[in-house]
């Protein structure tokens, strides 16, 4: 297995993490995970733009520009002969003596590797169960940083009760989930939290918003109360791995009919058509 480290691709076995890397000690870094279909990076430009935005927000200098990084990622896919799976990218501020402020002279460390396969898309057929939990995270979750402890604790809470996802609620309003964005549908209108500093503007979220018109849904980017979420006709989550995951109950309360809804199925179909449109064998 090979990995990309800054501007070079090397065997994974020859790479090690320095104990004073700020990503290891502070979570001082950013990341992206990009899906690959038949060797094609799905929504790569959007992921790339978000990676560089996150870097700017944290004042981390990435060693390559977008064009150079794209070439390196494509080379890594070719070397690994990746057909279907993921690319994981991470950038830390670099290695330096442990101080809280930005150290002078530190050089960012970019790593990327591939992962074959991925999540099986069963949720679109069967639906998922979710719970709610208080959103106790910091107020810049729009930055895709390595600081994910709040997300990890929420996901663990869900797993321990047999649920697949945890929905964050901040001051009575639904924000997003531990590793997903969330949408609710009521009377032909699709509701989701606006893309501000309280949520990560997911790439799959952005794609689904573009697809709403195709299934005759209007969009309202406005915070939903938890009670409003319970009363939705349909609820679904979105993320890179699962794409669209219809929610059939929240905190044990049935959503709509308690089955995967019509709009969720239609959006899943439209999403698959979009994937097929960028995969060479489907064109």
N, C-alpha and C positions, 0 to 999 in steps of 0.2 A: 504494500500500500504506500502511496505517495501523498505528500501534503505540500501545499504552497506556504512558504515562509517568506514574507516580504516579497522580494522580486525573484525568488528562486523556488523551483520544485525539487524536493529532496525525499528520500525514503523516510517514512514515518519513524522507523527504528532509530534514525540518527538524530531525532529532534527531542529536546528536553526543555522543560519550563524552568527558568531561573527562579529561585526562591524569592527574589526581590522584584519579580514582575508585578507591577501595580494591579494587573488584572487579578492575580492570585491573592494579593494582600488586601486590596481595597475594593475589588469589583470595578476598577477604574477602566472601563472599556465599553465597547459596543459590539453588536453582532447582528447577523442576518441569516435566515435559512431560506433557500430558494429551491423550488421544486423543479425537477428535470423530467421531461417526457421525451423518450426516444432521442436523447442527447441534446434536446432543446431546452434552454433556460426559460422557464415560464415567468412572464412579467419581470424580466431581468432589469429593465431600465427603471422600473418603479422601485425595486429593491435596492438598486445601486444608488438612486437618488436619496432614498431614506437613509442608507448607510452613511453617505457623505453629509447629510443634514445632521444626523446624530453626532457625527464627528465634530461638525462645526459648533453644535450646541455645547459640547463638552470640551471644546478647544483642543481636540486631538488632531494632529497632522498625519494624514495617511500618506505613506511613502510613494504611492503611485497615483496617477490621475485615473479618471474613469475608463479611458480608452486602454491604458496599460493594464489595469486590473481586469478588464473584460477579456483581453487576450490571454492573460495568465490563467483565468478561470476556464476558458475554453480549452486551453492546452491541458489543464489538469483533467478535465472531462475526457479528453482524447486519450491521455496516457492511461487513465483508469478504465477506459472503455465503458464509461457509465451510460447506460441506456435509460433506465427509469430509477429515480431516487431523489436525492437532495444534495445540495451544496451547503455546507455550513461555513460561514466566515466570521472571524472575530478579530477585533483590533483593540489592543490595550495601549495605555499611554507609554508603556515600556518598562525598562529595568532601571531602578535607581535606589539609592539608600532610602530607607523607609521614613518619609516625612509626609504630613498631611497635605501641604501645599504642593503645587506643581513643581517638580524638581527641574532645575536647569540642566540642559544637556541630554535629557532622556529622549530616546528615539522610539517611536511607536513600533509595536510588533503586530504584524498582520499574519494570521494563519487561516488556511481554508482546507477542508477535506471533503470527500464525497461519502455518501452513505447510500447503499443500494436499497431498493424496495421502498417501503413506507407503510403508512396506515391503510388498512383495508377499509374501503368505503361502504361500511354496513349501516352507518347511522342514517343515511338518506332513505333507507328502506324500513328500519325498525324504530328510529328515534332514540333519543338519549334522555337520561334522568339527570337533573342538576339540582344543586342546593344554592342558597344565598349565604353570603358572609359579609362582614363589615369591611369596607375598603380602607385599610390602615396604611396604604403605601404612601410614598412621597408624592409631591404634586407635579412631577415632571415625567409622568409615565409615557408622554409622547416621544421621549427619547428611548430608543431601543437599547438600553444599557444592560450591563451584566448584573445589575442589582435586582435580583429576582426573588429574594427571600420571601417577601409578602406573597408573591404568586405561588411559590413552592408550598408554603404553609396552607394556602387556600386549596390548592389542588389535593394536598394530602388529606385535608378535612373532607373533601368530596369522596376520595377513594375509600376512606375509612367507613363511610356509610353506604357504599355501593353505588355512588353517583359518578358520572363521567366528567363533570365540570362544576366549578363554583362561580357564581355570579356575584360580582362586587356591588355593594350598595354604599354610597357615600352621602351622608346627610339626608337619607330617605330617597335618594335618586339612584337608579341603576346606571353604572358606568360601563363596565365591560366584564370579561371573565378572566380567570387565571391565565389562560393561554388562548383566548378567543375574543372576538367582538360579538355583540349580541344585537339581534333585531326582533321587533315584535310587529305583527300584522293585525290590524283591526279595521274592518269595514273598508277594505281596499286601499288602506294607507299603511305604509311601512315606516316604522319608527326606529330610530337609533340615536345614540348619544352623539352630539356634534364632535368633530375632530379637533378638540382643544387639548390642553395640558393634562386633562383627567383620563384620557384614553390613548392607546397606541393606535394610530391610523393604519390599521391592517391593510396589506396589499389585497388580500382576498375580500376584505370589506369594500375596498375601492372598486374592485371588479364587480361585485354583487350590486353595488349602487348603480353602476353603468348598465346592468342587466335588468333593473327593475322595470324600465319602460317596455321591455320585450314581453313582460308578463302582465302588463297593464296595472302596475302598482305605482302609487304616488309615494314620494319620499318626504318625510318630516324628520329633520335632524334636530331633535329636541330631547332633553332628558326625560325619561319615563320614571314615574314613581314605582315602587315595588308593587303597590296595589294595582296600578295600571298594567304592569307586566303580567300579573296573575290573570287578569281579565282579557288578555289578548286572544284573538282567534287562533293565531299561530305564533310560535317563537322559534327562532333558529340561531345557531352560532356559526361563525366563520373563522377559519384559520388556514394556514398554508397546508398543513398535513391533512386535515379532514375535509377541507373545502367548505361544504355546507352540511351542518349537523342539525336536523330538526329536533326540537325539544318537546317531549310529550308530557313531562311533569316537572314542576319546580317546588321544592320543599314538600314533596308528596301531594301537591295539588295539581290536578289534571289541567292541562292547557287545551282549550278547545274541546275537541272530541276525544282527546287522549291518544290520538293516532297522528301519524305524519300527515301534514296538511297539503292541500292542493297546490298552494303557491310555493311551498318548500320543494315539492317534487318538480314543479315547472322550472324553478330557479336552478335546481340541480341539473336538469336536462340542458338548460341554456349554458350553464357553466361547462358541461361536457362538450357541447358544440364548440364553445370557444377554444377549449383545449385541442379538439380535433382540428380546428382551423390553423393551428400553429405547428402541428405534428406532421412532418413530411409524408409519412405513409398514409395519412388521412386526406391529403389534399388531392 
